[in-house]
Amino acid sequence: MSKLSPAQQHQMAFIGAALLVPKEARDSIMRMSPAMFEQGALRDVFTAIYQLSFEGKGIDPLTVAYRAGDQHRQLIMNAAQTCPSVSHVADYETLIVEDWRQSLLQSALAEAQLSGDSNDAICTKLRAALNIQDAIAAQQLDSSAQEFDAVLDRTVEGLHKPDNTLKTGWKPVDRYGMFERTNVVVLAGRPGCGKTDFGINLAARFSKRYRTYYLTLEETAEKLMTRILSKACRIDAAKMRDKTLNSDEFAIIDNARQALKHHHNMVLEDGAGMTVEGIRARLLKHKPDIAFIDHIGLISGDPRAKEYERLSDITRQLKVLAMQMGIVIVELCQLNRQVVRTGGRYASLADLRGSGTIEQDANVVMFVQNIPADTSDELHDTDDYRPSGVLVGKNREGGLGEISMQWRPQYHDWLPEGSVYPQDEGGEAGPRFPEE
């Protein structure tokens, strides 16, 4: 099945969606019949899916291959891997039904032309074919009405359920409602503007309440831990880098190490050359509530594909993964210095154009404020910070706006503007992530 007809493409897309999101596709599966699928492999595979759904059994590629026959395993895997969008399962259903209606009409017309019957007999057959068409159309309209009512009921019922949006504890951030389960959140910015620092600060705060996974693809897990130690101990990161720590600072770090050993809600990993399948395996192993990937431009893909196609395939797969696992995935995205054309404080959604489907596949896009090229000040004291911010440039479930922040690069630390920063003197002993 090297070159697929449009009808075959619709059927493959529906089968792929049914394999990836069987619960969401069940109503569509039960409204359809195997006769709507092309005779042969496609019909055999859909028949297996239909039977499993009717029996109330789980649907996955291995189970369907066992039911349909092992000779269809490759088609099943191709359908699951090439499904354009699992959220369009109802659209695929509509297209398949329309293809089937057209096939029935063409068959009725061809049969009437070749039958040699009288005109009256031919008209009778055509009327019967039109009656079938009317019945199918009426059933589709009725199904749409039922779906609307069902969605309305589920929506109202959902309003009574507790909020499942993940919270950072920073009110200026949480009020945007960006970290809802199944969301993909893009955190973008130019090199040197503090993306990784902001990402690790978010991860640290989330890990106080949720299982958190942080994958770095551009540095080691040890370097990432150095950022956390600098933040937690409020020791200048340059002294850690240059190995110029004094005995008092080593004592603070030793105390921090003992305290942080009980901080088990975060998993840090590094993985140069990681593929999406490798990320999927790590997430299935650790089962986080939220996962950070720093950064998506370093995820390995098909070396034969163009950069746009490679990134598009990666972001689509990560979106499907977030939906399948019911987790939040935060994708850090590095913009080239020459990408930002406006010279403004923030990049824009237009700066993500040409970077695959990063923006299209994201529920939320945040931009870290650009740092002027002539900035050369060095910050070392606790009271020193760089005024910065984060712009919410896209938010499908909430508002847009700017969040003013304080960035202390010497401690790899971020706080919302107006927050009281814990001082070295008189503070509680041991590392802590400041609360709002």
N, C-alpha and C positions, 0 to 999 in steps of 0.2 A: 504494500500500500504506500508506494513512493510518492505519488501525486494524488492528493485527495480532492474530490469534488466538493463544492460548497456544502451539499447535504452531508457528506461524510465528515467534513470538518465540524459541523454542528453536532453530529452524533458523538464524535471523539471528545469535543469540549464538554458535552453533558456527562459522558461517562467519567471523564477526568474529575469534574466537580463532584459527582456522586461518590467517587472513591476518596476524595480529600475531605469533603464535608457531608458525610452521609445523613447526619441528623437534619441539617438544613435542607438537603435535597429530597428527603423522604416523601413529602407531599407531592412533589413533581414526579418522582419515580412512580408512585401509586396511581397518578392520573394518566400515565402513559401506558402503552402496550408494546410488546416485542415486535408486533407487526409494523410499527412505525420506523423500525430500524432496518437498514439494508440486510438482506438475507446473507448469512455467512457469519464471519467472525464478529462483526458489530452486533448482530442480533443475538448471537450466542452469549456474548459478554453482558449485554443488557438484560437478557433473560435471567442470567445468574444473579445480577444485582437485584432485579425485580423479585425473584424468589426469596433471596435472603432478606430483603426488606419486608416482604409479606409475612415471612416466618418470624420477624422480629429479631433476627440475628445480626451480628456485627458485620459491617462491610469494610473491607480493606483489600489491597491488591492481592495478597496471598490467598485469602479466603475466596475471593472472586475467581482467581485463576484455578483454584482447586475445583470449584463448582463448574466453571465453564469449560475447563480442559486445559491442560498444561501447554497445548499448542498455541493458546492465545496469550501466554504470559507476556510476550514482547509487546503486543498491542496494548495490554493493560498498563504496563509500565510507561509506554509512550504517552498514553492518554493522561496518566497522573502527572507526568513531568511536563507536558506541553499545554495543559489547560490554561487558557489566557487569563481567566479571572474566576475564582470560585464564587464571588459575590453575584455573578450574572447567571446563576443556574436557571432562574425563571425565564430569562431571555433565551437560553439555549432550548428550553422546553418549547417556547413559542415558535422558534425557528424550525424545530423538528416537526411540530404539528403542522405548520404551514407547508413544509416540504412534503409531508405525507398527504395533505389535502391536494396539493398540486399533482402528486403522483396518482392519486385515486382518480382525479378528473381526467388526466391524460390517458389512463388505462380505460376509463369508461368511454371516452371519445374514440379511442383506437378500436375498441371492441365494437362500438356502434357502426363505425365506418366499414369494418370488415365482416359484419354479421350477415349482410345481404337481406336483412329484414325489411319489412315495409316501413314507410315513414312513421306511421302511428306507433309501431313496435319500437322503433328507435327513439321516438319522443318519450315513450313510457320508460325506457331504460335510462334516458338522460334525466328525466324527472326524479327517478329513484336515486340517481347519483347526486342530484342537487339536494334532495331531502337528507341524504347522508351528510353532505356539506353543511347544511343548516343545523343539523343535530350536533355536529362537531363544534361549530361556531358557538352555538348556544351553551354547550358544555364548558367551553373556554371562558365565556362571559360569566357563567355561574361560578366557575372556579375562581375567577379573579375577584368576584364579590366576596366569596368565602375567605379568600386570602386577606382581603382588606379588613374584614371583620376580625379575623384571627390576629392580624398584626395589631389592630386597635385594642383588642383584649389584652394581648401580651404587653403592649406599651403601657396601658393603664395599670396592669398588675405590677409591672416593673417600677412604676412610680412609688409603690408601697414598700419596695425592697430597700435595704440600706445602701448608701453610696459605696461603690466598690472602687472608686478612683484612688490610686495610690497617693499618699500625702507626704510631702517633704518636711512639714512642720514650719516652713517659711510661708507665712500668709500671703505676701505679695506674689509668690509663685503659685501657691495652691489655688488661689481664687480663679485662675484661668482653666482649671480642670483638665490639664493636658495629659495626665498619666493614667488614663482609663485602660483597663485590660483590653487586649487585642490591638491597642494603638501602636503605631510606629511613629516615633518622635525623632526628627532630624535636628541635630545640634551642629550648626555650621558656622564657619568663620575662617579668617585668614590665619596663616602661621603666626605664632607668637602672641595671639590675642587672649590666651588663657582657656581654650576649649577643654583641654584635658584636665586642667585644674578644676574648671567648673563641673566637668563630668564626674570627676572623682569625689567632689564635694556633694553632688547630688547622690551618688552611689552610697557615700558614707551615711548620709541622712536617711536614705531609704532603708539601709541595712539595719537601722535601729528598730524597724517595724516589719520588714519584709525580707524574704530570701533574695539576695542580690548577687548577680554575676557580672564581673567586669573582665572583658577580654581586650588586651592590648596587643596590637599587631605591629607597633613601631618601636616598642622598648620592652625591656624585661619586666617581669613581675616584681623583681627586687627594686628596680628604679621607681616603679609605681608605689611600692610600699614606702620608699624614702619620702615621697611626697606626703603620704599619710602621716608618717612620723613627724615630719617638719610641721605639718598642720596641727597635729595632736599635741606636740611638745612646745610649739611656738619657738622653734629654734631655726635660725636662718638656714635655708637650704644650701646656700653657698658654702657654709662651714661644713656641712655634711659632705658636699661634693669634693671640697678641697682637703678633707680629713684634718680640719683644724679645730676639732672639738676639745674643750677643756674637761676636766674631771667632773665638774658640776653638771655639765651638759650630758656627759655619758651617764651620770646617775639618773638624770631625768629620763633619758632614753631607756635605761634598764627598767625603770618604774613603768614607763609607757608600754614596754614589751610585755610585761606581766599583765597589765590591764587589758591590752589589745588581744592577748591570747584567748580571752573569754568572749571576744567579739566574733561569733561564729556565723553570723548571718551573711557574710560576704565571702565570695570565692573570687580570687584573683588568678588569672592565667595569662600567659603569653603564648603566641602561636603564629610565628612568621610563616607566610604561605598558606594560611588556613583557608579552606574552601567552605562553601555554604553547608555542604554535607558534614564537614567536620564540626562546624558550629552547631548544626542540628544535633549531632551526637553528644556534644558537651552539654547542651541545654537539656536534652532528654536525661542525661546522667544526673545533673545537678538540680533540675526542676525549680528554677528560680521564679519569682514573681515579676522581676524586672531584670533585663539584661542590657549591658552597655557594650557596644562594639566600637573600638577606637583604632583605626577608623576604616570606613567601608571601602575606601579607595584601595586599600591594601589586601582586600579579600581576593584570593585567587579564583579565576574563572577560566572559561574556554580561551586558550591562547590564540586560537584562530579567529576569534570574534573581534570586531572593532570595539573600541573603548566604550562607545555609547551603548552598544548591544550588550557588552559584558556587564556594565553597571546596571542596565535595565533588568537583565536576568537576575542579578544578585538582589536588587531591591524587591522585585516581585516575589522571589523565593522567601525572603525575610518577612514580607508582609503575610504570606500564606502561613509561615511558621508561627508568627505572633497570633494569628487567628486560630490555628489548630491547637496551640498550647494554652491559649487564654492568658498570655503574658504581655507585658510592655517591652518593646525593643527600642532602645535609644541608639541611633546611628550617628556617630560623630563623623562629620564631613569636612574635609579640608579644602578651602577655596584657594586657588592660586592667587598670588599677589596681583597679577595683572587682570584677574577676573572682575574685580570691583571697579566698575566704570564710572560711577557717579562721584566718587571721592567723598561720599558722605560718611556719617558715623557708623552706619550699618550697611551690610550687603542687602540684597533684595532677592525676591523669588526669581527675578529675571537672571540673576547670577548663577542660579542652579540649572537654567535651561542649557541643554547640551551635555549635562552630566547624567545621561541616562534618564530614567523615570524616577529619580530620587524624590522630587517634589510631588509628582502625581501619586506615588505610592504611599506618601506620608500623610498621617492624620494631623500632625503638628510639625511646624518648622520654626526653630528658634535660631536667631543670629546673635553671636557674641559681638560686642562693640569692637570696631576696628581701633587699633592703637596707632596714632599718628607716626609716620615714618621717622620724624625728628625727635621722638621721645627717647631720652637717654638717661633719665634720672634713675639712681639706684636707691632702692628702699631697703632699710635694715631694721628700723625700730618698730616696736609694736604699734605705735600710733601712725606709722606711715602706711598709706594705701593709695592705690590708683583709682580714681573715680571711673567706673565702667558701667556696663549694663547689658541686658539681654532683651532683644526685640522679638516678640511673638508675631511672626509675619504670616503665619497660617495656622488656623485652629478650627477644625471642622465642627467641634462640639462646644466652642466657646468664643470669647472675645479676643481681640488683638490689642497689643499695646506694648509699652516699654517698661521694663523692670529695672529701676536704678539699683546698682550694686556697688560694693566696695571689693576691690581685688587686691589682696596682699601677695604678690608673687614671691616675696621672700619666704612666705610660709605656705605657698600654694593654697591659699585660703580665699574663699568668697563668702560674703555676707550681704544681705539686702541693706540698702542705704537706710541709715537711722538705727540700725541694730547696735546694741552695746557690745563692744568687743571685750572679751575677758582679758584682764590685765595680768601681767606676770606677778605683780605683788598683790598679796592678799587674796588670791584666787584659790580655788579648790586644788588639792594636789592631784596629780595624775592627768592623763589626756582625756578630753571630752569634746564632743561635737556640740558647739553652742546651740542652745534652743532659742526659738523666737521669743 
